[in-house]
Structure formats: C-alpha cells, structure tokens
C-alpha cells in the first residue's frame, strides 16, 4: 500500500471501523484505484466517484 504525504490512518472511536483522512484537512480523503484508474473522494461528508 502506498500512502501519500498528507494521508493517515486514524482511530475513529467506533467499533469495527477504520478511518483514512487527510493530515492537513481531516474532512477530506481521496482513494485512487490503480495508476490510471478512477478515484473515490470524500469532502466534508459528500462522496464522489470520478476519473483521474
């Protein structure tokens, strides 16, 4: 797994849950699927699927 400069895994204080969030802004995260694949983005509660 490769993790970018501003991403971190975090404890959500919720049973059976794992969080991934931006270090600079905890309301944002983007997961890229493959080098030429799409992405899953969450920004302040809104979730988006898109192309890179």
mmCIF file as Biopython writes it, N, C-alpha, C and O atoms, coordinates in Angstrom:
data_model
#
loop_
_atom_site.group_PDB
_atom_site.id
_atom_site.type_symbol
_atom_site.label_atom_id
_atom_site.label_alt_id
_atom_site.label_comp_id
_atom_site.label_asym_id
_atom_site.label_entity_id
_atom_site.label_seq_id
_atom_site.pdbx_PDB_ins_code
_atom_site.Cartn_x
_atom_site.Cartn_y
_atom_site.Cartn_z
_atom_site.occupancy
_atom_site.B_iso_or_equiv
_atom_site.auth_seq_id
_atom_site.auth_asym_id
_atom_site.pdbx_PDB_model_num
ATOM 1   N N  . UNK A ? 1  ? 0.852   -1.169 0.000   1.0 0.0 1  A 1 
ATOM 2   C CA . UNK A ? 1  ? 0.000   0.000  0.000   1.0 0.0 1  A 1 
ATOM 3   C C  . UNK A ? 1  ? 0.898   1.231  0.000   1.0 0.0 1  A 1 
ATOM 4   O O  . UNK A ? 1  ? 1.846   1.315  0.781   1.0 0.0 1  A 1 
ATOM 5   N N  . UNK A ? 2  ? 0.606   2.163  -0.857  1.0 0.0 2  A 1 
ATOM 6   C CA . UNK A ? 2  ? 1.308   3.445  -0.882  1.0 0.0 2  A 1 
ATOM 7   C C  . UNK A ? 2  ? 0.389   4.507  -0.303  1.0 0.0 2  A 1 
ATOM 8   O O  . UNK A ? 2  ? -0.779  4.601  -0.683  1.0 0.0 2  A 1 
ATOM 9   N N  . UNK A ? 3  ? 0.911   5.300  0.609   1.0 0.0 3  A 1 
ATOM 10  C CA . UNK A ? 3  ? 0.141   6.364  1.254   1.0 0.0 3  A 1 
ATOM 11  C C  . UNK A ? 3  ? 0.800   7.693  0.918   1.0 0.0 3  A 1 
ATOM 12  O O  . UNK A ? 3  ? 2.012   7.839  1.075   1.0 0.0 3  A 1 
ATOM 13  N N  . UNK A ? 4  ? 0.017   8.662  0.458   1.0 0.0 4  A 1 
ATOM 14  C CA . UNK A ? 4  ? 0.549   9.976  0.097   1.0 0.0 4  A 1 
ATOM 15  C C  . UNK A ? 4  ? 1.053   10.765 1.287   1.0 0.0 4  A 1 
ATOM 16  O O  . UNK A ? 4  ? 0.886   10.353 2.435   1.0 0.0 4  A 1 
ATOM 17  N N  . UNK A ? 5  ? 1.664   11.889 1.010   1.0 0.0 5  A 1 
ATOM 18  C CA . UNK A ? 5  ? 2.280   12.738 2.030   1.0 0.0 5  A 1 
ATOM 19  C C  . UNK A ? 5  ? 1.306   13.214 3.100   1.0 0.0 5  A 1 
ATOM 20  O O  . UNK A ? 5  ? 1.679   13.331 4.268   1.0 0.0 5  A 1 
ATOM 21  N N  . UNK A ? 6  ? 0.092   13.484 2.722   1.0 0.0 6  A 1 
ATOM 22  C CA . UNK A ? 6  ? -0.852  14.117 3.641   1.0 0.0 6  A 1 
ATOM 23  C C  . UNK A ? 6  ? -2.001  13.206 4.055   1.0 0.0 6  A 1 
ATOM 24  O O  . UNK A ? 6  ? -3.091  13.691 4.361   1.0 0.0 6  A 1 
ATOM 25  N N  . UNK A ? 7  ? -1.775  11.882 4.070   1.0 0.0 7  A 1 
ATOM 26  C CA . UNK A ? 7  ? -2.826  10.938 4.454   1.0 0.0 7  A 1 
ATOM 27  C C  . UNK A ? 7  ? -2.402  10.168 5.695   1.0 0.0 7  A 1 
ATOM 28  O O  . UNK A ? 7  ? -1.211  9.973  5.936   1.0 0.0 7  A 1 
ATOM 29  N N  . UNK A ? 8  ? -3.369  9.737  6.473   1.0 0.0 8  A 1 
ATOM 30  C CA . UNK A ? 8  ? -3.067  8.951  7.667   1.0 0.0 8  A 1 
ATOM 31  C C  . UNK A ? 8  ? -4.238  8.038  7.994   1.0 0.0 8  A 1 
ATOM 32  O O  . UNK A ? 8  ? -5.391  8.348  7.696   1.0 0.0 8  A 1 
ATOM 33  N N  . UNK A ? 9  ? -3.916  6.893  8.621   1.0 0.0 9  A 1 
ATOM 34  C CA . UNK A ? 9  ? -4.952  6.037  9.187   1.0 0.0 9  A 1 
ATOM 35  C C  . UNK A ? 9  ? -5.225  6.555  10.587  1.0 0.0 9  A 1 
ATOM 36  O O  . UNK A ? 9  ? -4.308  7.011  11.270  1.0 0.0 9  A 1 
ATOM 37  N N  . UNK A ? 10 ? -6.464  6.492  11.017  1.0 0.0 10 A 1 
ATOM 38  C CA . UNK A ? 10 ? -6.804  7.066  12.308  1.0 0.0 10 A 1 
ATOM 39  C C  . UNK A ? 10 ? -7.837  6.212  13.042  1.0 0.0 10 A 1 
ATOM 40  O O  . UNK A ? 10 ? -8.607  5.476  12.424  1.0 0.0 10 A 1 
ATOM 41  N N  . UNK A ? 11 ? -7.839  6.324  14.355  1.0 0.0 11 A 1 
ATOM 42  C CA . UNK A ? 11 ? -8.815  5.647  15.204  1.0 0.0 11 A 1 
ATOM 43  C C  . UNK A ? 11 ? -10.073 6.503  15.259  1.0 0.0 11 A 1 
ATOM 44  O O  . UNK A ? 11 ? -10.017 7.674  15.635  1.0 0.0 11 A 1 
ATOM 45  N N  . UNK A ? 12 ? -11.198 5.924  14.886  1.0 0.0 12 A 1 
ATOM 46  C CA . UNK A ? 12 ? -12.462 6.665  14.844  1.0 0.0 12 A 1 
ATOM 47  C C  . UNK A ? 12 ? -13.243 6.594  16.145  1.0 0.0 12 A 1 
ATOM 48  O O  . UNK A ? 12 ? -14.272 7.255  16.283  1.0 0.0 12 A 1 
ATOM 49  N N  . UNK A ? 13 ? -12.768 5.798  17.104  1.0 0.0 13 A 1 
ATOM 50  C CA . UNK A ? 13 ? -13.505 5.545  18.338  1.0 0.0 13 A 1 
ATOM 51  C C  . UNK A ? 13 ? -14.870 4.939  18.053  1.0 0.0 13 A 1 
ATOM 52  O O  . UNK A ? 13 ? -15.834 5.193  18.775  1.0 0.0 13 A 1 
ATOM 53  N N  . UNK A ? 14 ? -14.947 4.131  16.992  1.0 0.0 14 A 1 
ATOM 54  C CA . UNK A ? 14 ? -16.156 3.399  16.632  1.0 0.0 14 A 1 
ATOM 55  C C  . UNK A ? 14 ? -15.762 1.949  16.434  1.0 0.0 14 A 1 
ATOM 56  O O  . UNK A ? 14 ? -14.789 1.655  15.740  1.0 0.0 14 A 1 
ATOM 57  N N  . UNK A ? 15 ? -16.507 1.048  17.037  1.0 0.0 15 A 1 
ATOM 58  C CA . UNK A ? 15 ? -16.183 -0.379 16.937  1.0 0.0 15 A 1 
ATOM 59  C C  . UNK A ? 15 ? -16.144 -0.844 15.483  1.0 0.0 15 A 1 
ATOM 60  O O  . UNK A ? 15 ? -16.983 -0.451 14.673  1.0 0.0 15 A 1 
ATOM 61  N N  . UNK A ? 16 ? -15.168 -1.678 15.165  1.0 0.0 16 A 1 
ATOM 62  C CA . UNK A ? 16 ? -15.037 -2.319 13.852  1.0 0.0 16 A 1 
ATOM 63  C C  . UNK A ? 16 ? -14.939 -1.315 12.705  1.0 0.0 16 A 1 
ATOM 64  O O  . UNK A ? 16 ? -15.428 -1.587 11.609  1.0 0.0 16 A 1 
ATOM 65  N N  . UNK A ? 17 ? -14.316 -0.166 12.940  1.0 0.0 17 A 1 
ATOM 66  C CA . UNK A ? 17 ? -14.195 0.872  11.904  1.0 0.0 17 A 1 
ATOM 67  C C  . UNK A ? 17 ? -12.750 1.310  11.753  1.0 0.0 17 A 1 
ATOM 68  O O  . UNK A ? 17 ? -11.978 1.278  12.711  1.0 0.0 17 A 1 
ATOM 69  N N  . UNK A ? 18 ? -12.388 1.718  10.545  1.0 0.0 18 A 1 
ATOM 70  C CA . UNK A ? 18 ? -11.069 2.254  10.263  1.0 0.0 18 A 1 
ATOM 71  C C  . UNK A ? 18 ? -11.259 3.535  9.468   1.0 0.0 18 A 1 
ATOM 72  O O  . UNK A ? 18 ? -12.102 3.590  8.572   1.0 0.0 18 A 1 
ATOM 73  N N  . UNK A ? 19 ? -10.503 4.543  9.779   1.0 0.0 19 A 1 
ATOM 74  C CA . UNK A ? 19 ? -10.621 5.800  9.062   1.0 0.0 19 A 1 
ATOM 75  C C  . UNK A ? 19 ? -9.372  6.123  8.275   1.0 0.0 19 A 1 
ATOM 76  O O  . UNK A ? 19 ? -8.261  5.819  8.710   1.0 0.0 19 A 1 
ATOM 77  N N  . UNK A ? 20 ? -9.545  6.731  7.132   1.0 0.0 20 A 1 
ATOM 78  C CA . UNK A ? 20 ? -8.456  7.303  6.340   1.0 0.0 20 A 1 
ATOM 79  C C  . UNK A ? 20 ? -8.828  8.753  6.132   1.0 0.0 20 A 1 
ATOM 80  O O  . UNK A ? 20 ? -9.916  9.057  5.643   1.0 0.0 20 A 1 
ATOM 81  N N  . UNK A ? 21 ? -7.925  9.652  6.501   1.0 0.0 21 A 1 
ATOM 82  C CA . UNK A ? 21 ? -8.237  11.073 6.353   1.0 0.0 21 A 1 
ATOM 83  C C  . UNK A ? 21 ? -6.990  11.850 6.000   1.0 0.0 21 A 1 
ATOM 84  O O  . UNK A ? 21 ? -5.871  11.374 6.194   1.0 0.0 21 A 1 
ATOM 85  N N  . UNK A ? 22 ? -7.186  13.050 5.481   1.0 0.0 22 A 1 
ATOM 86  C CA . UNK A ? 22 ? -6.069  13.926 5.186   1.0 0.0 22 A 1 
ATOM 87  C C  . UNK A ? 22 ? -5.480  14.489 6.466   1.0 0.0 22 A 1 
ATOM 88  O O  . UNK A ? 22 ? -6.210  14.855 7.387   1.0 0.0 22 A 1 
ATOM 89  N N  . UNK A ? 23 ? -4.151  14.555 6.520   1.0 0.0 23 A 1 
ATOM 90  C CA . UNK A ? 23 ? -3.488  15.123 7.694   1.0 0.0 23 A 1 
ATOM 91  C C  . UNK A ? 23 ? -3.691  16.631 7.777   1.0 0.0 23 A 1 
ATOM 92  O O  . UNK A ? 23 ? -3.866  17.178 8.865   1.0 0.0 23 A 1 
ATOM 93  N N  . UNK A ? 24 ? -3.667  17.302 6.627   1.0 0.0 24 A 1 
ATOM 94  C CA . UNK A ? 24 ? -3.836  18.752 6.611   1.0 0.0 24 A 1 
ATOM 95  C C  . UNK A ? 24 ? -5.289  19.169 6.779   1.0 0.0 24 A 1 
ATOM 96  O O  . UNK A ? 24 ? -5.571  20.243 7.310   1.0 0.0 24 A 1 
ATOM 97  N N  . UNK A ? 25 ? -6.221  18.315 6.323   1.0 0.0 25 A 1 
ATOM 98  C CA . UNK A ? 25 ? -7.647  18.627 6.427   1.0 0.0 25 A 1 
ATOM 99  C C  . UNK A ? 25 ? -8.383  17.315 6.671   1.0 0.0 25 A 1 
ATOM 100 O O  . UNK A ? 25 ? -8.545  16.521 5.744   1.0 0.0 25 A 1 
ATOM 101 N N  . UNK A ? 26 ? -8.826  17.076 7.887   1.0 0.0 26 A 1 
ATOM 102 C CA . UNK A ? 26 ? -9.435  15.802 8.254   1.0 0.0 26 A 1 
ATOM 103 C C  . UNK A ? 26 ? -10.815 15.597 7.639   1.0 0.0 26 A 1 
ATOM 104 O O  . UNK A ? 26 ? -11.385 14.516 7.782   1.0 0.0 26 A 1 
ATOM 105 N N  . UNK A ? 27 ? -11.372 16.603 6.958   1.0 0.0 27 A 1 
ATOM 106 C CA . UNK A ? 27 ? -12.678 16.448 6.313   1.0 0.0 27 A 1 
ATOM 107 C C  . UNK A ? 27 ? -12.554 15.924 4.887   1.0 0.0 27 A 1 
ATOM 108 O O  . UNK A ? 27 ? -13.568 15.715 4.222   1.0 0.0 27 A 1 
ATOM 109 N N  . UNK A ? 28 ? -11.313 15.703 4.395   1.0 0.0 28 A 1 
ATOM 110 C CA . UNK A ? 28 ? -11.113 15.290 3.012   1.0 0.0 28 A 1 
ATOM 111 C C  . UNK A ? 28 ? -10.311 13.991 2.938   1.0 0.0 28 A 1 
ATOM 112 O O  . UNK A ? 28 ? -9.442  13.737 3.772   1.0 0.0 28 A 1 
ATOM 113 N N  . UNK A ? 29 ? -10.616 13.174 1.931   1.0 0.0 29 A 1 
ATOM 114 C CA . UNK A ? 29 ? -9.824  11.989 1.607   1.0 0.0 29 A 1 
ATOM 115 C C  . UNK A ? 29 ? -10.075 11.632 0.152   1.0 0.0 29 A 1 
ATOM 116 O O  . UNK A ? 29 ? -11.171 11.846 -0.366  1.0 0.0 29 A 1 
ATOM 117 N N  . UNK A ? 30 ? -9.065  11.091 -0.503  1.0 0.0 30 A 1 
ATOM 118 C CA . UNK A ? 30 ? -9.217  10.603 -1.876  1.0 0.0 30 A 1 
ATOM 119 C C  . UNK A ? 30 ? -8.494  9.274  -1.971  1.0 0.0 30 A 1 
ATOM 120 O O  . UNK A ? 30 ? -7.338  9.165  -1.563  1.0 0.0 30 A 1 
ATOM 121 N N  . UNK A ? 31 ? -9.160  8.264  -2.505  1.0 0.0 31 A 1 
ATOM 122 C CA . UNK A ? 31 ? -8.578  6.952  -2.720  1.0 0.0 31 A 1 
ATOM 123 C C  . UNK A ? 31 ? -8.497  6.744  -4.227  1.0 0.0 31 A 1 
ATOM 124 O O  . UNK A ? 31 ? -9.514  6.765  -4.920  1.0 0.0 31 A 1 
ATOM 125 N N  . UNK A ? 32 ? -7.284  6.543  -4.729  1.0 0.0 32 A 1 
ATOM 126 C CA . UNK A ? 32 ? -7.063  6.330  -6.158  1.0 0.0 32 A 1 
ATOM 127 C C  . UNK A ? 32 ? -6.970  4.835  -6.408  1.0 0.0 32 A 1 
ATOM 128 O O  . UNK A ? 32 ? -6.280  4.124  -5.678  1.0 0.0 32 A 1 
ATOM 129 N N  . UNK A ? 33 ? -7.658  4.355  -7.433  1.0 0.0 33 A 1 
ATOM 130 C CA . UNK A ? 33 ? -7.725  2.933  -7.748  1.0 0.0 33 A 1 
ATOM 131 C C  . UNK A ? 33 ? -6.865  2.637  -8.967  1.0 0.0 33 A 1 
ATOM 132 O O  . UNK A ? 33 ? -7.338  2.749  -10.099 1.0 0.0 33 A 1 
ATOM 133 N N  . UNK A ? 34 ? -5.618  2.264  -8.754  1.0 0.0 34 A 1 
ATOM 134 C CA . UNK A ? 34 ? -4.702  1.955  -9.845  1.0 0.0 34 A 1 
ATOM 135 C C  . UNK A ? 34 ? -4.043  3.198  -10.404 1.0 0.0 34 A 1 
ATOM 136 O O  . UNK A ? 34 ? -4.514  4.314  -10.184 1.0 0.0 34 A 1 
ATOM 137 N N  . UNK A ? 35 ? -2.934  3.001  -11.142 1.0 0.0 35 A 1 
ATOM 138 C CA . UNK A ? 35 ? -2.179  4.152  -11.647 1.0 0.0 35 A 1 
ATOM 139 C C  . UNK A ? 35 ? -2.962  4.955  -12.678 1.0 0.0 35 A 1 
ATOM 140 O O  . UNK A ? 35 ? -2.777  6.169  -12.775 1.0 0.0 35 A 1 
ATOM 141 N N  . UNK A ? 36 ? -3.829  4.308  -13.447 1.0 0.0 36 A 1 
ATOM 142 C CA . UNK A ? 36 ? -4.658  5.015  -14.428 1.0 0.0 36 A 1 
ATOM 143 C C  . UNK A ? 36 ? -6.145  4.883  -14.112 1.0 0.0 36 A 1 
ATOM 144 O O  . UNK A ? 36 ? -6.993  5.185  -14.951 1.0 0.0 36 A 1 
ATOM 145 N N  . UNK A ? 37 ? -6.452  4.438  -12.915 1.0 0.0 37 A 1 
ATOM 146 C CA . UNK A ? 37 ? -7.837  4.164  -12.544 1.0 0.0 37 A 1 
ATOM 147 C C  . UNK A ? 37 ? -8.577  5.383  -12.030 1.0 0.0 37 A 1 
ATOM 148 O O  . UNK A ? 37 ? -8.076  6.507  -12.064 1.0 0.0 37 A 1 
ATOM 149 N N  . UNK A ? 38 ? -9.768  5.130  -11.560 1.0 0.0 38 A 1 
ATOM 150 C CA . UNK A ? 38 ? -10.618 6.190  -11.033 1.0 0.0 38 A 1 
ATOM 151 C C  . UNK A ? 38 ? -10.285 6.512  -9.590  1.0 0.0 38 A 1 
ATOM 152 O O  . UNK A ? 38 ? -9.295  6.025  -9.043  1.0 0.0 38 A 1 
ATOM 153 N N  . UNK A ? 39 ? -11.117 7.333  -8.983  1.0 0.0 39 A 1 
ATOM 154 C CA . UNK A ? 39 ? -10.879 7.723  -7.594  1.0 0.0 39 A 1 
ATOM 155 C C  . UNK A ? 39 ? -12.203 7.818  -6.842  1.0 0.0 39 A 1 
ATOM 156 O O  . UNK A ? 39 ? -13.260 8.064  -7.422  1.0 0.0 39 A 1 
ATOM 157 N N  . UNK A ? 40 ? -12.108 7.620  -5.564  1.0 0.0 40 A 1 
ATOM 158 C CA . UNK A ? 40 ? -13.221 7.809  -4.642  1.0 0.0 40 A 1 
ATOM 159 C C  . UNK A ? 40 ? -12.820 8.968  -3.748  1.0 0.0 40 A 1 
ATOM 160 O O  . UNK A ? 40 ? -11.787 8.912  -3.081  1.0 0.0 40 A 1 
ATOM 161 N N  . UNK A ? 41 ? -13.630 10.019 -3.729  1.0 0.0 41 A 1 
ATOM 162 C CA . UNK A ? 41 ? -13.293 11.232 -2.988  1.0 0.0 41 A 1 
ATOM 163 C C  . UNK A ? 41 ? -14.402 11.552 -1.997  1.0 0.0 41 A 1 
ATOM 164 O O  . UNK A ? 41 ? -15.589 11.443 -2.307  1.0 0.0 41 A 1 
ATOM 165 N N  . UNK A ? 42 ? -13.991 11.949 -0.805  1.0 0.0 42 A 1 
ATOM 166 C CA . UNK A ? 42 ? -14.945 12.432 0.184   1.0 0.0 42 A 1 
ATOM 167 C C  . UNK A ? 42 ? -14.479 13.807 0.639   1.0 0.0 42 A 1 
ATOM 168 O O  . UNK A ? 42 ? -13.316 13.993 0.998   1.0 0.0 42 A 1 
ATOM 169 N N  . UNK A ? 43 ? -15.389 14.759 0.620   1.0 0.0 43 A 1 
ATOM 170 C CA . UNK A ? 43 ? -15.070 16.125 1.015   1.0 0.0 43 A 1 
ATOM 171 C C  . UNK A ? 43 ? -16.182 16.638 1.913   1.0 0.0 43 A 1 
ATOM 172 O O  . UNK A ? 43 ? -17.275 16.952 1.441   1.0 0.0 43 A 1 
ATOM 173 N N  . UNK A ? 44 ? -15.903 16.723 3.205   1.0 0.0 44 A 1 
ATOM 174 C CA . UNK A ? 44 ? -16.850 17.265 4.173   1.0 0.0 44 A 1 
ATOM 175 C C  . UNK A ? 44 ? -18.199 16.541 4.140   1.0 0.0 44 A 1 
ATOM 176 O O  . UNK A ? 44 ? -19.256 17.168 4.207   1.0 0.0 44 A 1 
ATOM 177 N N  . UNK A ? 45 ? -18.139 15.199 4.033   1.0 0.0 45 A 1 
ATOM 178 C CA . UNK A ? 45 ? -19.355 14.401 4.072   1.0 0.0 45 A 1 
ATOM 179 C C  . UNK A ? 45 ? -19.939 14.030 2.725   1.0 0.0 45 A 1 
ATOM 180 O O  . UNK A ? 45 ? -20.750 13.108 2.642   1.0 0.0 45 A 1 
ATOM 181 N N  . UNK A ? 46 ? -19.549 14.725 1.667   1.0 0.0 46 A 1 
ATOM 182 C CA . UNK A ? 46 ? -20.006 14.401 0.310   1.0 0.0 46 A 1 
ATOM 183 C C  . UNK A ? 46 ? -19.052 13.374 -0.293  1.0 0.0 46 A 1 
ATOM 184 O O  . UNK A ? 46 ? -17.836 13.515 -0.170  1.0 0.0 46 A 1 
ATOM 185 N N  . UNK A ? 47 ? -19.598 12.330 -0.948  1.0 0.0 47 A 1 
ATOM 186 C CA . UNK A ? 47 ? -18.787 11.272 -1.542  1.0 0.0 47 A 1 
ATOM 187 C C  . UNK A ? 47 ? -18.965 11.310 -3.054  1.0 0.0 47 A 1 
ATOM 188 O O  . UNK A ? 47 ? -20.084 11.427 -3.554  1.0 0.0 47 A 1 
ATOM 189 N N  . UNK A ? 48 ? -17.827 11.207 -3.795  1.0 0.0 48 A 1 
ATOM 190 C CA . UNK A ? 48 ? -17.832 11.288 -5.263  1.0 0.0 48 A 1 
ATOM 191 C C  . UNK A ? 48 ? -17.039 10.137 -5.857  1.0 0.0 48 A 1 
ATOM 192 O O  . UNK A ? 48 ? -16.040 9.708  -5.280  1.0 0.0 48 A 1 
ATOM 193 N N  . UNK A ? 49 ? -17.471 9.636  -6.998  1.0 0.0 49 A 1 
ATOM 194 C CA . UNK A ? 49 ? -16.699 8.704  -7.826  1.0 0.0 49 A 1 
ATOM 195 C C  . UNK A ? 49 ? -16.294 9.465  -9.071  1.0 0.0 49 A 1 
ATOM 196 O O  . UNK A ? 49 ? -17.104 10.202 -9.634  1.0 0.0 49 A 1 
ATOM 197 N N  . UNK A ? 50 ? -15.043 9.298  -9.516  1.0 0.0 50 A 1 
ATOM 198 C CA . UNK A ? 50 ? -14.635 10.039 -10.691 1.0 0.0 50 A 1 
ATOM 199 C C  . UNK A ? 50 ? -13.421 9.450  -11.368 1.0 0.0 50 A 1 
ATOM 200 O O  . UNK A ? 50 ? -12.781 8.542  -10.839 1.0 0.0 50 A 1 
ATOM 201 N N  . UNK A ? 51 ? -13.107 9.966  -12.535 1.0 0.0 51 A 1 
ATOM 202 C CA . UNK A ? 51 ? -11.902 9.587  -13.273 1.0 0.0 51 A 1 
ATOM 203 C C  . UNK A ? 51 ? -10.765 10.477 -12.811 1.0 0.0 51 A 1 
ATOM 204 O O  . UNK A ? 51 ? -10.982 11.599 -12.352 1.0 0.0 51 A 1 
ATOM 205 N N  . UNK A ? 52 ? -9.540  9.959  -12.937 1.0 0.0 52 A 1 
ATOM 206 C CA . UNK A ? 52 ? -8.360  10.742 -12.546 1.0 0.0 52 A 1 
ATOM 207 C C  . UNK A ? 52 ? -7.965  11.717 -13.603 1.0 0.0 52 A 1 
ATOM 208 O O  . UNK A ? 52 ? -6.993  12.453 -13.432 1.0 0.0 52 A 1 
#
